[in-house]
Amino acid sequence: MALPDIINFDDLRRAARRRLPKIAFDFIDGAAEDEDNLARNVAAFRDFRLLPRFLSADVTTRDQTTELFGRTYAGPVGIGPTGLAGLFRPGADLMLAEAARDANVPVVMSGASTALMEDFARVAPEHGWYQLYLARDRNISEDQVRRAADAGLQTLVLTLDVPVNSKRERNLRNGFVRPYRVSWAARCEALLHPAWLAQYLRHGMPYQSNWVKYARPGASVDDVLDFQSSQMPVPVTWADVEMCRRLWRGNFVLKGVMDPGDARRAVEAGVDGVIVSNHGGRQLDRAPAAIEALPGVVDAVGSRTTVMFDSGIRRGADVVTALCLGAKYVFQGRMTLFGVTVAGREGAQKGLAILRDEVDRVMVHIGAPEIAALGPHCIWKSHPTNAVV
């Protein structure tokens, strides 16, 4: 499918599936265990209905500009962290940064990125955030925090929701876990994807670039991956949150907050924002959908800190729903990762453009000429007599 013919998330997903071998596609597309949480993330959005309102406001023109941490962005949805992107297309991390910069939306570099944070900061100095995965050796984590600050990045995102490797069964069946034991079936299937295979043979497995300096001198790609695997994942403690807050002078965000009590304590610890997220369904399979957890966190701390959202975004209507339920900003990962896989920077731009267009159309239907006009009154209640009109 040619890029101009792609019109939605499913088209990008299908195009990525054609380009990638199964072992790589499953890494992006899959989730934990039975993948119930992945499915619930998507299905739960359909439990919320947006109320059409055609006479409440003049929607001849719409404005999606959104304020976040003192910056004005062109829209309310940015690019969340997606690890190992360089395996799917060489240079993908920086292509995602370029797409976000050009669209004027934030982009979060994964702590499992295949590009250097210093290069990322040069590409998108005003749009780039850095996601931190804690290391067992906290000296490494402290150094990564300092590196992100020295690079000029303005926002640090500490991820909470990977205390242990989850059981991602697609990866296990494909042998795509450390140490790699890729099956012959997976190797043979990769031959059916010549465009990806040619790039892989030319570039090889990408480095976890931000971890190279901590491995032994001259470490190979596998050596770095082994070292990183020995250092993470580890559970995050409140002492770790306090350490990051002490070291980081910019905006400090916790990602993976689902419990209102954790959100309240995070505010007390001095964070500037929280991202309600279940890691896209990739961790605890019996967790609630992230959109189900959002209202509770908003009620607990929405007046005291910036509440953002991630997980399950497939449509512009999903973005609008999260904003109506109190999120100040929304992130997605798979859509732009599929996009960059299919067509590089232009593919990521296509993913963002699709969401922007869909958000705009929804805003017209619900009588919202600007993002600030969105709120709980736009959500249809369970019975018509309870609808806010």
N, C-alpha and C positions, 0 to 999 in steps of 0.2 A: 504494500500500500504506500503510495507516494505521500509525502508530508502534507501537501495541500488537501488531500482527501481525508485526512485524519480529523475527526470532529469531536471526539470525546475520550474519556479515560480508557474505555475498553478498546478503542482503536489503537491507542498508544501501547496498551498491554499486549494486544495481538501482534503488533508490529515488532515489539521487543522480543516476544516469544519466537517469532520467525528468525530473528537475527541471532539470538543467543542459543548456545547449547543448553540442554535441559538442566545440567548441573548448575549453570550460572543463572538461568531464569528462575529456577526454584529457590535460589538464595534470596532473590529480590521478592518473589511472589509469595513465598511460604511464610509460615508462622509456627507457633509452638503446638506440639502434640496433635490433637484432632483439629486444630485451627478453628475451634468454635469462637474464640475471642476475635479472631480476624473477621469472621462472618458477622458476629454481633456488632462489631464496630460500624460496619456498613449498614446492617439491617436496622439498628437502633435509630438512625437518622429518620427512617420512615415512620417511626412512632410519633414524630413531631410534624405537624402540618402548619404551613405558613398561610396566613389569612389574606386572601385577595382584598385589596382596598383601592377603589378606582377614583374616588372623589375627595380623598382626604388631603391631597397635596398635588401641586403641579410637578409632574415628573417628566416634563419635556426634556430637561437635561438632568443628568445624574453626575454626582461627584463621589468617587471612591477613595479620595485621599484620606489617609488615616494617620493620626499622631501616635507615636510610640517612642517612649524614652526621649522625648524632646526633638524627635525627627519627624518630618512629614514624608510619608511614603505614598506612592502612587495608588496603592491598593491595600486591602486588608489581609492578603494571603501571601506568605513567603515560602521559602524553601527550607525544610527541616533537614537535620543531619542524616546522611545515608552513607554507611561505611562501604569500603572496598569498591568505590565507584570506578576506579581506574581499571578494574578487571573487565568491566562491561564495555568501556570505551576508553582507550588511553587518553589521559588528560582530562577526564570527565569532571573531576573536582573543580578545576579552574574554569571549565566551560560552564558549570553551574553557577560559579561566582560571577562570570561575565554576564550570563543571562539575568541574574538577579540585579546586578548593577545597571544593566541597560533598561530593565523594567522598573527600576527604582523601588525594589522591595528587599527586605533582609534575607540573608542566606546564612545558615548555620553549618560550619565545617564540622564534620564528624571527627571524634577522637580516634576513629579507625580510618582516617582519610589516607589516600594514597598520594597526596600532595603535601608540601610543606606549608605550615601555617604562615610562614613569612612570605611565601609566594602568593598565597591566598589573600593576605592583607594588602599586598601591592596591587592585585587585580581589583579588589573591591574594598578599598580602605574605609568607606563610609557605610557599607552595607553588610560587611562580614562580621559574624559572631563565631565564637569558638566553643565547641562542646568538649567538656573534659570527662574522660573516664579515669577514675582514680586508679593508681598503681599500688601494689602491695608496699613498695618502697615509696613512701610519701615524699621523699626528696625528689623523685622523678615528677610527681604531680606538682610540687611547688615550683620546680623549674619550668614545667609546661605553662603554668599560670604566668610566671614572669616573662616567658617567651611571647605569650599572647599579648601581654601588656606592652612589651618592647616593640612588637610588630605594629602596634597602633590600633589593635582591635578594641572595640568599645564595650562589648558585652561578652561575659563568660557564662556558659550554661553548664551547670553541673548535673550530670545524669544520675538519677537515683535508682532506676528500675532495672538494672542489670547486676544484681548482687551475686548471681551465679549463672553459668551457662544454661539456657533453657534447652529442652528436648525438642529440637527442630527436626522432625522426622524425615522431611524431604532431604535435608542435608546429610543425615545419618545414612539413609538408603543410598545416596549418591557417593558416599565416602568423602564428602566435602566438610570434614571436621579435622582438627589437629589431633594427631598427625594424619595428614591426608592419605587416604587409601581409596583413590578414585577407581571405581569399578571399570572393567574392560567394556562393559555395555555403555557406560557414560563416555568413555574415550571414543568409542566407535560412533556414538550418536553425535559427538562434536564434529565429525567429518561432514555432517549434513548442513553445517553452518559455515561455509567457506569464507565469507567476509570477516566474521569474527575470528575464525581460526587463523587467517592470514595475519591479522593484527596481533593475535596472541603469540604466534611464532616469531613475529618481528620484535615484540616488546617484552614478552614473557610475563610472569607473575609480578604485579607491581609491589614495590616496597610499601610498608607501613611507614611512610617517610618521617613522621613526627616522632618515631621511636628509634630511628637509626642511631642517633647520637648516644643512646643509653645502652645499646648492645656492644659487644666486643668490637674492636677495630677490624675493619675488613669483613664484617658480617655479611653473609649472603642474604637473599630474600627470605629463605627458609629459616636462617638463624634469627633474623629479626622477628619473624612471626613466632618462632619458638620462645624467644625472650618475652615478647609481648604477651603471649599466652601464659607464661609463668607469672606475669605481673597482674593480670586481670582476667576475669572480673573479681571484684571484692565488694563487700557491703560498705555502704557509706554511713558514717555516724554523724551525730550533730557536732562532734569535735572537728570533723572534716569540713562541715559547712562553715563553722567558725573560722577555721584555718583559711579557707578560700576567701571569706569575707574580709579577713584581716589583710590578706595579700593583694586583693583585687580592688582597685579604686573606681573601676567603671561600673556599669550595670551588671548586677549579679542575679542570675536566674536559676531556679531549681526546676529540672524537667523530670516528669514522672510522678508528680503529686496527684494523688487520687483521693486522699483522706482529708476531710476538713480539719481534723486535729493537727495533722502534719502541716497543713497550710498555715494554720494559726501560729504554730511554733516557728515556722519559717519566717513569718513576718517579724516575730520577736527576735529572731537571729539576724535581722537586718537585710533580708533579701529585697531586691527591687521588683521581683516578679516570679511567678510560678507558671509552669506549663502543665496543664492537665493532659496526661498522656499515658497510654499503656504500651508504649513502644510498638504501636501498630499491630498489636496482637501477637508479638513475637516473644513474650516472656511468660506470663501467667495465663494459661488458657482459660481458667475459670474466673478471670477478673471481669468486672462489669465493663460494658462499652465505655469508652472515654466520655462520650457525649452524655451518658447517664450520670457520670460522676461530676460533670461540670457544674450543674446548678448548686450542688452542695458546697463546692469550693468557693463559688462566687458569693453565696450567702455568707460564708464564714469570713472571707477576707477581701471580697471585691471592692469594698470601700477603702481598703488600706494598702493595697498593692496591685500591681498589674497582673491580671489573670489572662493567660493565653491558652491556646488549645492546639492539640495535635492528635492524630489517629483517626483513620476511617474516612478521610476526605476523598470523595470521588466526584462530586458535583459542586457547582457554584451554590446550589441550594443548601448543601451541607455547610459551606462557609457561612452563609447568611444565617442559618439556624444556630450555629455556634455563637455568632455575634449577638443574635437576639437573646440568647440564654446568658449573656454576660461576658463572653470572652472579648478582650480588647484587641486581640490579634489571633490569626490562625496560621498554622504551618502545615504543610503536607510534604511527603517525601517520595512516595512511589511514582506519582504522576510525572514529576520532572526527571526522576531517575530513569523511568521508561523512556521519556523523551530524549534525554541525552544519549541513551543507549542507541536509539533509532537513528538520530540525526545530529548528534553533537549539540553545540550551543543552540542551534536553530530548533532542535527538537525540544530542549528545555524551555525555550521561549514559547514554543507552540503550546506546551502544557500550561504555562502561566497565562497565555492569551485565551485559551479555552475557558479556564476558570474565571478570568476577568469578564469575558463576554457573558458567561452564565450568571455571574453575580449581578451584572448590569440588568439582564432581562428579569431576574427575580425582583430586583429593586423596583422596577417599573410596576410589576404586578401587585406588589404589596404597598405601594404608595410611599416609597422611601427615596427621596431625591438625594440623600446623602447618608453616609455611614452612621452619623450621629442620630439619624432618625430611626434606627433599628433598636428594638427592645422587646421585652416580653409581650407587649401588646400586639406584636406581629405574629405571635404563635396562636394558632387555633386551639381552643380548649377542648376538653373531652366531650362537652355537651354544648350545643349552640347557645343555650341561655347563659353560659359562662364566658362566651367570647367577648373580648374587649372591643368595642366599636366606637 
